[in-house]
Amino acid sequence: MPIYKVSFVIVGGDYPGTIVNLSRPPEVGEKVKLGAQVYRVVEVLNLIPPRGDFHYIHATCRPLQPDEVGNLNN
């Protein structure tokens, strides 16, 4: 089973980024919850070619406004 090591970088403001292990890669437009804040993924890039079962991904996100949060599935 592949493991996606995702580096989440947040644009705008003083939001800390993070590195998370996921079972699938993030997708552009997807909402993600990191800590107490919810973000929208705006860019996804492969950092380097996969090594075995490990995939290294960079995801750029932007913070959502409270009225945008809604359901995390869209």
C-alpha positions in Angstrom: 0.0 0.0 0.0 1.6 3.4 -1.0 2.3 6.1 1.5 2.0 9.7 0.4 4.3 12.0 2.4 2.6 15.3 1.8 4.2 18.7 2.5 1.3 21.1 3.0 2.3 24.8 2.5 -0.3 27.5 3.3 -0.3 30.7 1.3 -1.2 34.1 2.9 -1.0 34.9 6.6 1.1 33.3 9.3 -0.2 29.8 9.0 2.3 27.0 9.7 2.7 24.2 7.1 3.0 20.6 8.0 4.1 17.2 6.7 1.5 14.4 6.8 1.5 10.8 5.8 -1.7 9.9 3.8 -3.0 6.8 2.1 -3.9 8.8 -1.1 -2.6 12.0 -2.6 -4.5 15.2 -2.1 -6.4 16.7 -5.1 -6.8 20.3 -6.3 -10.1 21.7 -4.9 -10.2 19.3 -2.0 -10.7 20.6 1.5 -8.3 19.5 4.2 -8.3 20.0 7.9 -4.9 20.7 9.4 -5.0 21.3 13.1 -8.1 23.5 13.9 -8.2 25.2 10.5 -9.7 24.1 7.2 -7.9 24.8 3.9 -8.6 24.3 0.1 -5.9 22.6 -1.9 -4.9 24.9 -4.9 -1.8 23.0 -6.3 -0.4 19.5 -6.0 3.1 18.6 -7.3 5.3 15.5 -7.1 8.5 16.5 -5.4 10.6 13.6 -6.6 9.9 10.2 -8.2 8.4 7.6 -5.9 10.8 5.4 -4.0 9.3 2.1 -3.3 5.9 2.6 -1.7 6.8 6.2 -0.7 5.5 9.1 -2.8 6.7 12.7 -2.0 4.1 15.4 -2.7 3.9 19.1 -2.2 0.4 20.6 -1.8 -0.2 24.4 -1.7 -3.4 25.4 0.2 -5.3 28.5 1.1 -7.3 29.1 4.3 -11.0 28.9 4.0 -13.4 31.6 5.3 -15.9 30.3 7.9 -18.7 30.4 5.4 -16.7 28.3 2.9 -16.0 25.4 5.4 -19.3 23.5 5.2 -18.8 19.8 4.5 -15.2 18.6 4.3 -16.2 16.3 1.4 -16.5 19.1 -1.2 
